Amino acid sequence: MKNNNTDSRRKFLDNGLKLGLITAIGAIGLTKIASKLNAKTSEASTGKMELMTTDGTIIEVDSSEVMEMEHSKKEAEYDVREGMPNRKFVMVIDLAKCKNALKCQTACNKQHYITGDHAWLKVYKMQEDTDTAPYWMPTTCMHCDQPACVTVCPVDATFKRRDGLVLIDNERCIGCRFCMAACPYSTRVFNWSEPNQGEITMLMDMENQTEHNSAEFAGLPSVKGTVDKCDFCPHAIKENELPHCVTACPNGVFYFGDKYEDTVTNGEETLRLSKLLADKNGYRLMEGLGTKPSVFYLPPVDRLVDFKEGLESFTDYKSVDKPE
């Protein structure tokens, strides 16, 4: 894919995921209202402005009653454990598009310094019955709203951010693996031995290591005796970029976005999340458990690609390029 096309896919906030202005309207009593996506106000001609309330209702108010709230310096500073306020990141995986190209896994391995079977993103062959058609199913951490892994962690190494991301601080992790036992999706991996990442670690210069030390651990090499998992690429999200699996997929399988904005994109097209899930019968895995995953699936119907065997389900780091 050409560089200019890649760049356009990476900057996902420029593809329609733009946050509205946070406003305060004293006369209405709403403390925070986000502006309607891409809406054009008629303020110049009527003095009115269209805004979206927190429950998704579009209302028209006098522009004189709207003022932009200034964020304090403390709010503006990014904290990897706190995440981004007023955001709720979600992913949609379209099973009808997946053909096991594994570009998603390769990109994830490369950018997170993962080797071998420790891949955070796995693609499984699924088939409900011998009489039904098989399909490929990518799996990641579900970044649950009610994560069991966070509840059982005794040292606060696994934690949930304000924007919905569930992360692991491997400097706190003591390797008890309670989180692995509690996770119903089996998406975590444990580093039983010293990861074979010596060459990878050398590629990280001191400036990069300083930038991603204990204050921002996402993107660091794995550590023996700790747990790893998909993190939704917080280091990319912070720069208004899509997760690496989204940008690497040649078939547009992965959509990523903000639930509060009701918008997701795969880099090529930007869609309303609620409409996409309603039109395509979107679902979440093991809904009955009450974990409320942030990953939605679209069923493998009306497939855009033929099912083909032959690709390996895991990609070793040696077969991909070194991290940039």
Secondary structure, DSSP 8 states (H G I E B T S, - for coil): --HHHHHHHHBGGGGT------EEETTTTEEEEEE-TT----HHHHSEEEEE-TTS-EEEEEGGG-EE----HHHHS-BTTTB-TT--EEEEEETTT-----HHHHHHHHHHT--GGG-SSEEEEE-SSTTS--EEEEE-----SS-HHHHH-TTS-EEE-TTS-EEE-TTT--S--HHHHH-TT---EE--S--S-HHHHHHS-HHHHHHTSTT--TT----TT-EE-----HHHHTTTB--HHHHH-TT--EEEEETTTTEEE-SS-EEEHHHHHHHTT-B-TTGGG----SEEEE-S-S-SS-------S---GGGS----
